[in-house]
Amino acid sequence: MEATSITKQGDRYLRSLFTTGALAVIQYARIHGTRPWLTALLARRPTRVAAIALANKMARMAWAMMVRGERYKEPVALAA
């Protein structure tokens, strides 16, 4: 498996905002135990790597909402 690197393309300030927001979500998830997929990711990867992955996910969601002109919709929890 080939290693991929995290690029530093785009606006530096916007990247830092996404990363800071991701670290805040990770801190909240650790305290309250929400977002099982994030907890599983943190069990496998270091915090900073998980934060970059989450920041990437948030940026993609923001881009998709802007392109489609939609508002954020909270994901529906699946019944177990």
All heavy atoms as a GROMACS GRO file, in nm:
protein
  625
    1MET      N    1   0.084  -0.117   0.000
    1MET     CA    2   0.000   0.000   0.000
    1MET      C    3   0.089   0.123   0.000
    1MET      O    4   0.178   0.136   0.081
    1MET     CB    5  -0.090  -0.005   0.122
    1MET     CG    6  -0.184   0.110   0.134
    1MET     SD    7  -0.289   0.075   0.276
    1MET     CE    8  -0.418   0.184   0.241
    2GLU      N    9   0.060   0.212  -0.089
    2GLU     CA   10   0.146   0.330  -0.102
    2GLU      C   11   0.097   0.441  -0.011
    2GLU      O   12  -0.022   0.464   0.007
    2GLU     CB   13   0.147   0.368  -0.250
    2GLU     CG   14   0.130   0.506  -0.284
    2GLU     CD   15   0.124   0.529  -0.434
    2GLU    OE1   16   0.147   0.437  -0.514
    2GLU    OE2   17   0.097   0.641  -0.470
    3ALA      N   18   0.189   0.511   0.052
    3ALA     CA   19   0.154   0.619   0.144
    3ALA      C   20   0.117   0.744   0.066
    3ALA      O   21   0.178   0.776  -0.035
    3ALA     CB   22   0.273   0.649   0.235
    4THR      N   23   0.013   0.810   0.113
    4THR     CA   24  -0.027   0.935   0.050
    4THR      C   25   0.006   1.049   0.146
    4THR      O   26   0.002   1.032   0.267
    4THR     CB   27  -0.177   0.937   0.018
    4THR    OG1   28  -0.249   0.919   0.139
    4THR    CG2   29  -0.214   0.828  -0.080
    5SER      N   30   0.035   1.163   0.089
    5SER     CA   31   0.068   1.276   0.174
    5SER      C   32  -0.048   1.375   0.174
    5SER      O   33  -0.132   1.375   0.084
    5SER     CB   34   0.195   1.345   0.124
    5SER     OG   35   0.173   1.395  -0.007
    6ILE      N   36  -0.054   1.456   0.275
    6ILE     CA   37  -0.156   1.558   0.285
    6ILE      C   38  -0.103   1.682   0.214
    6ILE      O   39   0.003   1.733   0.247
    6ILE     CB   40  -0.187   1.589   0.433
    6ILE    CG1   41  -0.241   1.464   0.501
    6ILE    CG2   42  -0.284   1.705   0.444
    6ILE    CD1   43  -0.250   1.474   0.650
    7THR      N   44  -0.178   1.730   0.116
    7THR     CA   45  -0.132   1.844   0.039
    7THR      C   46  -0.158   1.973   0.116
    7THR      O   47  -0.239   1.978   0.207
    7THR     CB   48  -0.204   1.853  -0.097
    7THR    OG1   49  -0.342   1.875  -0.073
    7THR    CG2   50  -0.184   1.726  -0.178
    8LYS      N   51  -0.087   2.076   0.076
    8LYS     CA   52  -0.104   2.207   0.137
    8LYS      C   53  -0.155   2.305   0.032
    8LYS      O   54  -0.110   2.418   0.024
    8LYS     CB   55   0.027   2.254   0.198
    8LYS     CG   56   0.069   2.167   0.315
    8LYS     CD   57   0.193   2.217   0.380
    8LYS     CE   58   0.229   2.126   0.497
    8LYS     NZ   59   0.358   2.159   0.553
    9GLN      N   60  -0.251   2.259  -0.048
    9GLN     CA   61  -0.309   2.343  -0.151
    9GLN      C   62  -0.422   2.426  -0.091
    9GLN      O   63  -0.478   2.392   0.011
    9GLN     CB   64  -0.364   2.258  -0.265
    9GLN     CG   65  -0.258   2.180  -0.337
    9GLN     CD   66  -0.316   2.092  -0.446
    9GLN    OE1   67  -0.436   2.074  -0.453
    9GLN    NE2   68  -0.230   2.036  -0.528
   10GLY      N   69  -0.455   2.533  -0.158
   10GLY     CA   70  -0.568   2.614  -0.114
   10GLY      C   71  -0.528   2.719  -0.012
   10GLY      O   72  -0.411   2.741   0.017
   11ASP      N   73  -0.629   2.784   0.042
   11ASP     CA   74  -0.612   2.893   0.138
   11ASP      C   75  -0.562   2.840   0.272
   11ASP      O   76  -0.627   2.756   0.335
   11ASP     CB   77  -0.746   2.964   0.154
   11ASP     CG   78  -0.737   3.090   0.238
   11ASP    OD1   79  -0.637   3.109   0.308
   11ASP    OD2   80  -0.833   3.169   0.232
   12ARG      N   81  -0.449   2.888   0.317
   12ARG     CA   82  -0.388   2.843   0.442
   12ARG      C   83  -0.479   2.871   0.561
   12ARG      O   84  -0.494   2.788   0.651
   12ARG     CB   85  -0.253   2.912   0.461
   12ARG     CG   86  -0.185   2.877   0.592
   12ARG     CD   87  -0.055   2.949   0.608
   12ARG     NE   88   0.042   2.888   0.517
   12ARG     CZ   89   0.166   2.929   0.504
   12ARG    NH1   90   0.210   3.033   0.570
   12ARG    NH2   91   0.247   2.869   0.420
   13TYR      N   92  -0.541   2.989   0.564
   13TYR     CA   93  -0.629   3.026   0.674
   13TYR      C   94  -0.752   2.935   0.680
   13TYR      O   95  -0.789   2.888   0.787
   13TYR     CB   96  -0.671   3.172   0.662
   13TYR     CG   97  -0.760   3.219   0.774
   13TYR    CD1   98  -0.712   3.227   0.904
   13TYR    CD2   99  -0.891   3.254   0.750
   13TYR    CE1  100  -0.795   3.268   1.007
   13TYR    CE2  101  -0.974   3.295   0.852
   13TYR     CZ  102  -0.925   3.303   0.981
   13TYR     OH  103  -1.007   3.344   1.083
   14LEU      N  104  -0.812   2.908   0.566
   14LEU     CA  105  -0.929   2.821   0.562
   14LEU      C  106  -0.893   2.679   0.606
   14LEU      O  107  -0.968   2.615   0.680
   14LEU     CB  108  -0.989   2.820   0.421
   14LEU     CG  109  -1.123   2.752   0.404
   14LEU    CD1  110  -1.227   2.813   0.496
   14LEU    CD2  111  -1.168   2.762   0.260
   15ARG      N  112  -0.777   2.631   0.562
   15ARG     CA  113  -0.730   2.498   0.606
   15ARG      C  114  -0.715   2.494   0.757
   15ARG      O  115  -0.753   2.396   0.822
   15ARG     CB  116  -0.597   2.464   0.540
   15ARG     CG  117  -0.606   2.390   0.413
   15ARG     CD  118  -0.476   2.324   0.370
   15ARG     NE  119  -0.354   2.382   0.422
   15ARG     CZ  120  -0.281   2.474   0.360
   15ARG    NH1  121  -0.318   2.521   0.244
   15ARG    NH2  122  -0.170   2.519   0.413
   16SER      N  123  -0.658   2.600   0.814
   16SER     CA  124  -0.637   2.602   0.959
   16SER      C  125  -0.771   2.607   1.034
   16SER      O  126  -0.785   2.547   1.140
   16SER     CB  127  -0.548   2.720   1.001
   16SER     OG  128  -0.616   2.842   0.983
   17LEU      N  129  -0.870   2.676   0.977
   17LEU     CA  130  -1.003   2.679   1.040
   17LEU      C  131  -1.067   2.540   1.039
   17LEU      O  132  -1.126   2.498   1.140
   17LEU     CB  133  -1.094   2.779   0.968
   17LEU     CG  134  -1.063   2.926   0.989
   17LEU    CD1  135  -1.156   3.011   0.904
   17LEU    CD2  136  -1.075   2.964   1.135
   18PHE      N  137  -1.057   2.470   0.927
   18PHE     CA  138  -1.112   2.335   0.921
   18PHE      C  139  -1.041   2.242   1.020
   18PHE      O  140  -1.104   2.161   1.087
   18PHE     CB  141  -1.103   2.278   0.779
   18PHE     CG  142  -1.217   2.317   0.690
   18PHE    CD1  143  -1.194   2.389   0.574
   18PHE    CD2  144  -1.347   2.282   0.722
   18PHE    CE1  145  -1.300   2.425   0.492
   18PHE    CE2  146  -1.454   2.318   0.640
   18PHE     CZ  147  -1.430   2.390   0.524
   19THR      N  148  -0.909   2.254   1.028
   19THR     CA  149  -0.832   2.169   1.120
   19THR      C  150  -0.867   2.200   1.265
   19THR      O  151  -0.886   2.109   1.346
   19THR     CB  152  -0.682   2.186   1.096
   19THR    OG1  153  -0.654   2.160   0.959
   19THR    CG2  154  -0.601   2.091   1.182
   20THR      N  155  -0.878   2.329   1.299
   20THR     CA  156  -0.915   2.367   1.435
   20THR      C  157  -1.054   2.317   1.469
   20THR      O  158  -1.078   2.266   1.579
   20THR     CB  159  -0.907   2.520   1.450
   20THR    OG1  160  -0.775   2.563   1.417
   20THR    CG2  161  -0.941   2.564   1.591
   21GLY      N  162  -1.146   2.331   1.376
   21GLY     CA  163  -1.281   2.280   1.398
   21GLY      C  164  -1.283   2.129   1.416
   21GLY      O  165  -1.356   2.077   1.500
   22ALA      N  166  -1.203   2.059   1.338
   22ALA     CA  167  -1.196   1.913   1.349
   22ALA      C  168  -1.140   1.871   1.485
   22ALA      O  169  -1.189   1.776   1.546
   22ALA     CB  170  -1.110   1.856   1.236
   23LEU      N  171  -1.039   1.942   1.533
   23LEU     CA  172  -0.983   1.911   1.665
   23LEU      C  173  -1.087   1.935   1.775
   23LEU      O  174  -1.093   1.859   1.872
   23LEU     CB  175  -0.857   1.993   1.691
   23LEU     CG  176  -0.734   1.948   1.614
   23LEU    CD1  177  -0.622   2.050   1.624
   23LEU    CD2  178  -0.686   1.812   1.664
   24ALA      N  179  -1.170   2.038   1.758
   24ALA     CA  180  -1.277   2.064   1.856
   24ALA      C  181  -1.381   1.952   1.854
   24ALA      O  182  -1.428   1.908   1.960
   24ALA     CB  183  -1.342   2.198   1.827
   25VAL      N  184  -1.415   1.904   1.736
   25VAL     CA  185  -1.511   1.793   1.724
   25VAL      C  186  -1.452   1.667   1.788
   25VAL      O  187  -1.523   1.593   1.858
   25VAL     CB  188  -1.548   1.768   1.576
   25VAL    CG1  189  -1.627   1.638   1.560
   25VAL    CG2  190  -1.627   1.885   1.521
   26ILE      N  191  -1.324   1.643   1.766
   26ILE     CA  192  -1.258   1.525   1.825
   26ILE      C  193  -1.259   1.534   1.977
   26ILE      O  194  -1.287   1.436   2.046
   26ILE     CB  195  -1.115   1.510   1.770
   26ILE    CG1  196  -1.123   1.460   1.625
   26ILE    CG2  197  -1.032   1.416   1.856
   26ILE    CD1  198  -0.990   1.457   1.554
   27GLN      N  199  -1.230   1.651   2.031
   27GLN     CA  200  -1.231   1.670   2.176
   27GLN      C  201  -1.371   1.644   2.232
   27GLN      O  202  -1.388   1.576   2.332
   27GLN     CB  203  -1.184   1.810   2.213
   27GLN     CG  204  -1.175   1.834   2.361
   27GLN     CD  205  -1.124   1.973   2.393
   27GLN    OE1  206  -1.116   2.060   2.307
   27GLN    NE2  207  -1.088   1.995   2.517
   28TYR      N  208  -1.473   1.696   2.166
   28TYR     CA  209  -1.611   1.674   2.208
   28TYR      C  210  -1.647   1.526   2.200
   28TYR      O  211  -1.711   1.472   2.290
   28TYR     CB  212  -1.706   1.757   2.120
   28TYR     CG  213  -1.850   1.746   2.162
   28TYR    CD1  214  -1.903   1.830   2.258
   28TYR    CD2  215  -1.934   1.650   2.105
   28TYR    CE1  216  -2.035   1.820   2.297
   28TYR    CE2  217  -2.066   1.638   2.142
   28TYR     CZ  218  -2.117   1.724   2.239
   28TYR     OH  219  -2.248   1.712   2.278
   29ALA      N  220  -1.605   1.461   2.092
   29ALA     CA  221  -1.636   1.318   2.074
   29ALA      C  222  -1.570   1.233   2.182
   29ALA      O  223  -1.628   1.134   2.227
   29ALA     CB  224  -1.593   1.272   1.936
   30ARG      N  225  -1.451   1.270   2.223
   30ARG     CA  226  -1.383   1.193   2.328
   30ARG      C  227  -1.454   1.207   2.462
   30ARG      O  228  -1.462   1.112   2.538
   30ARG     CB  229  -1.239   1.240   2.343
   30ARG     CG  230  -1.149   1.185   2.237
   30ARG     CD  231  -1.005   1.212   2.271
   30ARG     NE  232  -0.921   1.140   2.178
   30ARG     CZ  233  -0.801   1.181   2.141
   30ARG    NH1  234  -0.752   1.292   2.190
   30ARG    NH2  235  -0.730   1.109   2.057
   31ILE      N  236  -1.508   1.325   2.490
   31ILE     CA  237  -1.576   1.349   2.618
   31ILE      C  238  -1.714   1.284   2.618
   31ILE      O  239  -1.753   1.218   2.715
   31ILE     CB  240  -1.588   1.500   2.645
   31ILE    CG1  241  -1.449   1.559   2.668
   31ILE    CG2  242  -1.678   1.528   2.765
   31ILE    CD1  243  -1.446   1.711   2.669
   32HIS      N  244  -1.789   1.301   2.510
   32HIS     CA  245  -1.928   1.260   2.507
   32HIS      C  246  -1.952   1.127   2.435
   32HIS      O  247  -2.064   1.076   2.437
   32HIS     CB  248  -2.014   1.369   2.443
   32HIS     CG  249  -2.009   1.497   2.520
   32HIS    ND1  250  -2.074   1.514   2.640
   32HIS    CD2  251  -1.943   1.613   2.497
   32HIS    CE1  252  -2.051   1.636   2.686
   32HIS    NE2  253  -1.971   1.698   2.601
   33GLY      N  254  -1.851   1.075   2.367
   33GLY     CA  255  -1.863   0.944   2.302
   33GLY      C  256  -1.955   0.942   2.182
   33GLY      O  257  -2.014   0.840   2.151
   34THR      N  258  -1.969   1.054   2.114
   34THR     CA  259  -2.054   1.057   1.994
   34THR      C  260  -1.972   1.018   1.873
   34THR      O  261  -1.851   1.007   1.877
   34THR     CB  262  -2.113   1.197   1.973
   34THR    OG1  263  -2.006   1.291   1.959
   34THR    CG2  264  -2.200   1.238   2.090
   35ARG      N  265  -2.039   0.999   1.761
   35ARG     CA  266  -1.978   0.967   1.633
   35ARG      C  267  -1.891   0.841   1.641
   35ARG      O  268  -1.768   0.848   1.650
   35ARG     CB  269  -1.893   1.082   1.581
   35ARG     CG  270  -1.964   1.214   1.574
   35ARG     CD  271  -2.061   1.215   1.459
   35ARG     NE  272  -2.117   1.348   1.443
   35ARG     CZ  273  -2.246   1.372   1.435
   35ARG    NH1  274  -2.331   1.274   1.443
   35ARG    NH2  275  -2.290   1.494   1.420
   36PRO      N  276  -1.954   0.723   1.638
   36PRO     CA  277  -1.879   0.597   1.649
   36PRO      C  278  -1.769   0.582   1.543
   36PRO      O  279  -1.663   0.527   1.571
   36PRO     CB  280  -1.986   0.489   1.632
   36PRO     CG  281  -2.115   0.556   1.661
   36PRO     CD  282  -2.098   0.700   1.629
   37TRP      N  283  -1.792   0.631   1.420
   37TRP     CA  284  -1.690   0.618   1.316
   37TRP      C  285  -1.566   0.699   1.352
   37TRP      O  286  -1.454   0.659   1.323
   37TRP     CB  287  -1.745   0.661   1.180
   37TRP     CG  288  -1.782   0.806   1.174
   37TRP    CD1  289  -1.904   0.860   1.200
   37TRP    CD2  290  -1.696   0.914   1.141
   37TRP    NE1  291  -1.899   0.996   1.185
   37TRP    CE2  292  -1.773   1.032   1.150
   37TRP    CE3  293  -1.562   0.924   1.105
   37TRP    CZ2  294  -1.720   1.158   1.124
   37TRP    CZ3  295  -1.510   1.049   1.080
   37TRP    CH2  296  -1.588   1.164   1.089
   38LEU      N  297  -1.586   0.813   1.420
   38LEU     CA  298  -1.472   0.895   1.461
   38LEU      C  299  -1.396   0.828   1.576
   38LEU      O  300  -1.273   0.828   1.578
   38LEU     CB  301  -1.520   1.034   1.502
   38LEU     CG  302  -1.412   1.135   1.540
   38LEU    CD1  303  -1.311   1.153   1.428
   38LEU    CD2  304  -1.476   1.269   1.575
   39THR      N  305  -1.469   0.769   1.668
   39THR     CA  306  -1.405   0.696   1.778
   39THR      C  307  -1.323   0.580   1.725
   39THR      O  308  -1.210   0.556   1.770
   39THR     CB  309  -1.513   0.645   1.876
   39THR    OG1  310  -1.593   0.756   1.918
   39THR    CG2  311  -1.450   0.580   1.997
   40ALA      N  312  -1.376   0.511   1.625
   40ALA     CA  313  -1.303   0.398   1.564
   40ALA      C  314  -1.178   0.448   1.491
   40ALA      O  315  -1.072   0.386   1.498
   40ALA     CB  316  -1.393   0.323   1.468
   41LEU      N  317  -1.189   0.563   1.424
   41LEU     CA  318  -1.074   0.620   1.354
   41LEU      C  319  -0.966   0.660   1.453
   41LEU      O  320  -0.847   0.635   1.430
   41LEU     CB  321  -1.117   0.742   1.272
   41LEU     CG  322  -1.008   0.814   1.195
   41LEU    CD1  323  -0.944   0.723   1.091
   41LEU    CD2  324  -1.062   0.939   1.129
   42LEU      N  325  -1.006   0.719   1.566
   42LEU     CA  326  -0.909   0.760   1.668
   42LEU      C  327  -0.840   0.640   1.732
   42LEU      O  328  -0.727   0.652   1.780
   42LEU     CB  329  -0.977   0.845   1.775
   42LEU     CG  330  -1.016   0.986   1.730
   42LEU    CD1  331  -1.111   1.049   1.831
   42LEU    CD2  332  -0.892   1.071   1.711
   43ALA      N  333  -0.906   0.527   1.734
   43ALA     CA  334  -0.844   0.406   1.789
   43ALA      C  335  -0.735   0.353   1.696
   43ALA      O  336  -0.640   0.290   1.741
   43ALA     CB  337  -0.950   0.298   1.812
   44ARG      N  338  -0.749   0.384   1.566
   44ARG     CA  339  -0.653   0.332   1.467
   44ARG      C  340  -0.543   0.431   1.432
   44ARG      O  341  -0.434   0.390   1.392
   44ARG     CB  342  -0.726   0.296   1.338
   44ARG     CG  343  -0.824   0.184   1.348
   44ARG     CD  344  -0.876   0.142   1.211
   44ARG     NE  345  -0.911   0.252   1.123
   44ARG     CZ  346  -1.033   0.301   1.106
   44ARG    NH1  347  -1.134   0.252   1.175
   44ARG    NH2  348  -1.056   0.400   1.021
   45ARG      N  349  -0.571   0.560   1.440
   45ARG     CA  350  -0.479   0.663   1.391
   45ARG      C  351  -0.448   0.767   1.498
   45ARG      O  352  -0.528   0.789   1.589
   45ARG     CB  353  -0.540   0.735   1.271
   45ARG     CG  354  -0.572   0.647   1.155
   45ARG     CD  355  -0.447   0.613   1.078
   45ARG     NE  356  -0.479   0.539   0.958
   45ARG     CZ  357  -0.431   0.419   0.931
   45ARG    NH1  358  -0.349   0.361   1.014
   45ARG    NH2  359  -0.463   0.358   0.820
   46PRO      N  360  -0.335   0.836   1.486
   46PRO     CA  361  -0.304   0.946   1.579
   46PRO      C  362  -0.406   1.059   1.566
   46PRO      O  363  -0.472   1.075   1.462
   46PRO     CB  364  -0.166   0.993   1.535
   46PRO     CG  365  -0.109   0.882   1.454
   46PRO     CD  366  -0.225   0.809   1.394
   47THR      N  367  -0.418   1.138   1.670
   47THR     CA  368  -0.518   1.246   1.674
   47THR      C  369  -0.504   1.342   1.558
   47THR      O  370  -0.603   1.380   1.495
   47THR     CB  371  -0.506   1.322   1.808
   47THR    OG1  372  -0.524   1.229   1.915
   47THR    CG2  373  -0.612   1.429   1.817
   48ARG      N  374  -0.384   1.387   1.528
   48ARG     CA  375  -0.364   1.484   1.420
   48ARG      C  376  -0.404   1.427   1.284
   48ARG      O  377  -0.462   1.497   1.202
   48ARG     CB  378  -0.219   1.531   1.414
   48ARG     CG  379  -0.178   1.618   1.527
   48ARG     CD  380  -0.235   1.755   1.509
   48ARG     NE  381  -0.190   1.841   1.617
   48ARG     CZ  382  -0.216   1.968   1.624
   48ARG    NH1  383  -0.284   2.026   1.529
   48ARG    NH2  384  -0.175   2.039   1.726
   49VAL      N  385  -0.376   1.301   1.260
   49VAL     CA  386  -0.413   1.237   1.133
   49VAL      C  387  -0.565   1.228   1.124
   49VAL      O  388  -0.624   1.256   1.019
   49VAL     CB  389  -0.347   1.098   1.120
   49VAL    CG1  390  -0.396   1.025   0.997
   49VAL    CG2  391  -0.196   1.112   1.117
   50ALA      N  392  -0.629   1.190   1.233
   50ALA     CA  393  -0.775   1.184   1.236
   50ALA      C  394  -0.836   1.322   1.216
   50ALA      O  395  -0.938   1.337   1.148
   50ALA     CB  396  -0.823   1.122   1.367
   51ALA      N  397  -0.772   1.424   1.273
   51ALA     CA  398  -0.821   1.562   1.258
   51ALA      C  399  -0.814   1.606   1.112
   51ALA      O  400  -0.907   1.670   1.062
   51ALA     CB  401  -0.742   1.657   1.347
   52ILE      N  402  -0.707   1.572   1.043
   52ILE     CA  403  -0.694   1.609   0.902
   52ILE      C  404  -0.798   1.535   0.819
   52ILE      O  405  -0.860   1.592   0.729
   52ILE     CB  406  -0.551   1.580   0.850
   52ILE    CG1  407  -0.449   1.666   0.926
   52ILE    CG2  408  -0.541   1.603   0.701
   52ILE    CD1  409  -0.471   1.815   0.914
   53ALA      N  410  -0.822   1.408   0.851
   53ALA     CA  411  -0.924   1.331   0.779
   53ALA      C  412  -1.062   1.393   0.801
   53ALA      O  413  -1.141   1.406   0.707
   53ALA     CB  414  -0.922   1.186   0.825
   54LEU      N  415  -1.091   1.432   0.924
   54LEU     CA  416  -1.219   1.494   0.954
   54LEU      C  417  -1.231   1.632   0.888
   54LEU      O  418  -1.336   1.667   0.836
   54LEU     CB  419  -1.238   1.505   1.106
   54LEU     CG  420  -1.368   1.569   1.154
   54LEU    CD1  421  -1.489   1.493   1.101
   54LEU    CD2  422  -1.370   1.573   1.305
   55ALA      N  423  -1.124   1.709   0.890
   55ALA     CA  424  -1.123   1.840   0.824
   55ALA      C  425  -1.149   1.824   0.675
   55ALA      O  426  -1.224   1.903   0.615
   55ALA     CB  427  -0.991   1.911   0.849
   56ASN      N  428  -1.090   1.723   0.615
   56ASN     CA  429  -1.113   1.695   0.473
   56ASN      C  430  -1.260   1.661   0.448
   56ASN      O  431  -1.321   1.712   0.353
   56ASN     CB  432  -1.024   1.580   0.428
   56ASN     CG  433  -1.037   1.551   0.280
   56ASN    OD1  434  -1.069   1.639   0.201
   56ASN    ND2  435  -1.014   1.427   0.243
   57LYS      N  436  -1.318   1.581   0.535
   57LYS     CA  437  -1.459   1.545   0.521
   57LYS      C  438  -1.547   1.669   0.535
   57LYS      O  439  -1.643   1.688   0.459
   57LYS     CB  440  -1.496   1.440   0.627
   57LYS     CG  441  -1.639   1.394   0.619
   57LYS     CD  442  -1.665   1.282   0.718
   57LYS     CE  443  -1.807   1.233   0.704
   57LYS     NZ  444  -1.830   1.112   0.778
   58MET      N  445  -1.516   1.755   0.631
   58MET     CA  446  -1.595   1.876   0.651
   58MET      C  447  -1.582   1.970   0.532
   58MET      O  448  -1.682   2.032   0.489
   58MET     CB  449  -1.551   1.948   0.780
   58MET     CG  450  -1.586   1.870   0.904
   58MET     SD  451  -1.543   1.941   1.066
   58MET     CE  452  -1.427   2.067   1.036
   59ALA      N  453  -1.464   1.982   0.475
   59ALA     CA  454  -1.443   2.068   0.359
   59ALA      C  455  -1.521   2.017   0.238
   59ALA      O  456  -1.582   2.095   0.164
   59ALA     CB  457  -1.294   2.077   0.326
   60ARG      N  458  -1.521   1.886   0.220
   60ARG     CA  459  -1.597   1.827   0.109
   60ARG      C  460  -1.747   1.849   0.126
   60ARG      O  461  -1.819   1.876   0.030
   60ARG     CB  462  -1.566   1.678   0.095
   60ARG     CG  463  -1.428   1.652   0.042
   60ARG     CD  464  -1.397   1.502   0.047
   60ARG     NE  465  -1.263   1.476   0.004
   60ARG     CZ  466  -1.228   1.447  -0.121
   60ARG    NH1  467  -1.320   1.444  -0.214
   60ARG    NH2  468  -1.103   1.422  -0.151
   61MET      N  469  -1.794   1.837   0.250
   61MET     CA  470  -1.936   1.862   0.277
   61MET      C  471  -1.971   2.008   0.250
   61MET      O  472  -2.075   2.037   0.189
   61MET     CB  473  -1.969   1.824   0.422
   61MET     CG  474  -1.970   1.676   0.448
   61MET     SD  475  -1.983   1.628   0.622
   61MET     CE  476  -2.119   1.724   0.680
   62ALA      N  477  -1.886   2.099   0.295
   62ALA     CA  478  -1.910   2.242   0.274
   62ALA      C  479  -1.912   2.275   0.124
   62ALA      O  480  -1.998   2.350   0.077
   62ALA     CB  481  -1.804   2.325   0.346
   63TRP      N  482  -1.817   2.218   0.051
   63TRP     CA  483  -1.812   2.242  -0.094
   63TRP      C  484  -1.938   2.191  -0.162
   63TRP      O  485  -1.998   2.260  -0.244
   63TRP     CB  486  -1.688   2.175  -0.152
   63TRP     CG  487  -1.679   2.192  -0.300
   63TRP    CD1  488  -1.632   2.300  -0.368
   63TRP    CD2  489  -1.722   2.098  -0.399
   63TRP    NE1  490  -1.641   2.278  -0.503
   63TRP    CE2  491  -1.697   2.155  -0.526
   63TRP    CE3  492  -1.778   1.971  -0.394
   63TRP    CZ2  493  -1.726   2.090  -0.645
   63TRP    CZ3  494  -1.808   1.906  -0.512
   63TRP    CH2  495  -1.782   1.966  -0.635
   64ALA      N  496  -1.981   2.070  -0.125
   64ALA     CA  497  -2.101   2.011  -0.186
   64ALA      C  498  -2.225   2.095  -0.155
   64ALA      O  499  -2.310   2.116  -0.242
   64ALA     CB  500  -2.120   1.868  -0.138
   65MET      N  501  -2.234   2.147  -0.032
   65MET     CA  502  -2.349   2.230   0.003
   65MET      C  503  -2.348   2.361  -0.075
   65MET      O  504  -2.454   2.408  -0.120
   65MET     CB  505  -2.350   2.258   0.154
   65MET     CG  506  -2.388   2.138   0.236
   65MET     SD  507  -2.407   2.172   0.412
   65MET     CE  508  -2.244   2.224   0.459
   66MET      N  509  -2.230   2.419  -0.094
   66MET     CA  510  -2.222   2.544  -0.170
   66MET      C  511  -2.258   2.522  -0.316
   66MET      O  512  -2.332   2.601  -0.375
   66MET     CB  513  -2.082   2.605  -0.159
   66MET     CG  514  -2.053   2.665  -0.025
   66MET     SD  515  -1.900   2.760  -0.018
   66MET     CE  516  -1.780   2.645  -0.077
   67VAL      N  517  -2.208   2.414  -0.375
   67VAL     CA  518  -2.234   2.386  -0.516
   67VAL      C  519  -2.383   2.362  -0.539
   67VAL      O  520  -2.441   2.410  -0.637
   67VAL     CB  521  -2.151   2.265  -0.564
   67VAL    CG1  522  -2.199   2.214  -0.697
   67VAL    CG2  523  -2.004   2.304  -0.571
   68ARG      N  524  -2.446   2.288  -0.448
   68ARG     CA  525  -2.588   2.255  -0.463
   68ARG      C  526  -2.682   2.361  -0.407
   68ARG      O  527  -2.802   2.352  -0.425
   68ARG     CB  528  -2.618   2.123  -0.393
   68ARG     CG  529  -2.545   2.006  -0.456
   68ARG     CD  530  -2.577   1.878  -0.384
   68ARG     NE  531  -2.496   1.771  -0.438
   68ARG     CZ  532  -2.438   1.678  -0.365
   68ARG    NH1  533  -2.453   1.676  -0.235
   68ARG    NH2  534  -2.366   1.584  -0.421
   69GLY      N  535  -2.627   2.459  -0.335
   69GLY     CA  536  -2.710   2.562  -0.274
   69GLY      C  537  -2.798   2.509  -0.163
   69GLY      O  538  -2.908   2.558  -0.141
   70GLU      N  539  -2.750   2.409  -0.091
   70GLU     CA  540  -2.828   2.346   0.016
   70GLU      C  541  -2.784   2.396   0.152
   70GLU      O  542  -2.677   2.452   0.167
   70GLU     CB  543  -2.810   2.194   0.012
   70GLU     CG  544  -2.860   2.127  -0.113
   70GLU     CD  545  -2.832   1.978  -0.114
   70GLU    OE1  546  -2.755   1.930  -0.029
   70GLU    OE2  547  -2.885   1.910  -0.202
   71ARG      N  548  -2.868   2.371   0.251
   71ARG     CA  549  -2.833   2.394   0.390
   71ARG      C  550  -2.788   2.262   0.452
   71ARG      O  551  -2.821   2.156   0.402
   71ARG     CB  552  -2.952   2.449   0.468
   71ARG     CG  553  -2.993   2.586   0.425
   71ARG     CD  554  -3.111   2.632   0.507
   71ARG     NE  555  -3.153   2.763   0.467
   71ARG     CZ  556  -3.121   2.875   0.532
   71ARG    NH1  557  -3.048   2.869   0.642
   71ARG    NH2  558  -3.162   2.991   0.489
   72TYR      N  559  -2.716   2.271   0.564
   72TYR     CA  560  -2.670   2.151   0.632
   72TYR      C  561  -2.788   2.075   0.691
   72TYR      O  562  -2.877   2.134   0.752
   72TYR     CB  563  -2.571   2.187   0.743
   72TYR     CG  564  -2.523   2.067   0.821
   72TYR    CD1  565  -2.431   1.979   0.765
   72TYR    CD2  566  -2.570   2.040   0.948
   72TYR    CE1  567  -2.387   1.868   0.834
   72TYR    CE2  568  -2.527   1.929   1.019
   72TYR     CZ  569  -2.436   1.844   0.961
   72TYR     OH  570  -2.393   1.734   1.030
   73LYS      N  571  -2.788   1.944   0.671
   73LYS     CA  572  -2.890   1.857   0.729
   73LYS      C  573  -2.819   1.756   0.818
   73LYS      O  574  -2.730   1.684   0.771
   73LYS     CB  575  -2.969   1.785   0.621
   73LYS     CG  576  -3.056   1.877   0.537
   73LYS     CD  577  -3.122   1.800   0.425
   73LYS     CE  578  -3.043   1.819   0.308
   73LYS     NZ  579  -3.052   1.802   0.182
   74GLU      N  580  -2.857   1.752   0.944
   74GLU     CA  581  -2.798   1.657   1.038
   74GLU      C  582  -2.827   1.515   0.990
   74GLU      O  583  -2.942   1.483   0.955
   74GLU     CB  584  -2.858   1.677   1.178
   74GLU     CG  585  -2.800   1.586   1.283
   74GLU     CD  586  -2.658   1.620   1.323
   74GLU    OE1  587  -2.618   1.737   1.308
   74GLU    OE2  588  -2.586   1.531   1.366
   75PRO      N  589  -2.725   1.428   0.982
   75PRO     CA  590  -2.749   1.291   0.938
   75PRO      C  591  -2.847   1.220   1.032
   75PRO      O  592  -2.842   1.239   1.153
   75PRO     CB  593  -2.611   1.225   0.946
   75PRO     CG  594  -2.514   1.337   0.948
   75PRO     CD  595  -2.585   1.454   1.009
   76VAL      N  596  -2.932   1.139   0.975
   76VAL     CA  597  -3.030   1.063   1.054
   76VAL      C  598  -2.958   0.943   1.114
   76VAL      O  599  -2.890   0.869   1.043
   76VAL     CB  600  -3.147   1.016   0.964
   76VAL    CG1  601  -3.245   0.935   1.044
   76VAL    CG2  602  -3.214   1.137   0.900
   77ALA      N  603  -2.973   0.925   1.244
   77ALA     CA  604  -2.910   0.811   1.312
   77ALA      C  605  -2.980   0.683   1.270
   77ALA      O  606  -3.104   0.678   1.264
   77ALA     CB  607  -2.917   0.829   1.463
   78LEU      N  608  -2.903   0.581   1.242
   78LEU     CA  609  -2.959   0.452   1.205
   78LEU      C  610  -3.004   0.377   1.329
   78LEU      O  611  -2.934   0.373   1.429
   78LEU     CB  612  -2.855   0.369   1.129
   78LEU     CG  613  -2.806   0.429   0.997
   78LEU    CD1  614  -2.695   0.343   0.941
   78LEU    CD2  615  -2.921   0.438   0.899
   79ALA      N  616  -3.121   0.318   1.323
   79ALA     CA  617  -3.171   0.240   1.435
   79ALA      C  618  -3.097   0.107   1.440
   79ALA      O  619  -3.079   0.041   1.339
   79ALA     CB  620  -3.320   0.216   1.420
   80ALA      N  621  -3.054   0.069   1.559
   80ALA     CA  622  -2.978  -0.055   1.574
   80ALA      C  623  -3.066  -0.172   1.601
   80ALA      O  624  -3.172  -0.171   1.644
   80ALA     CB  625  -2.877  -0.040   1.685
   0.00000   0.00000   0.00000
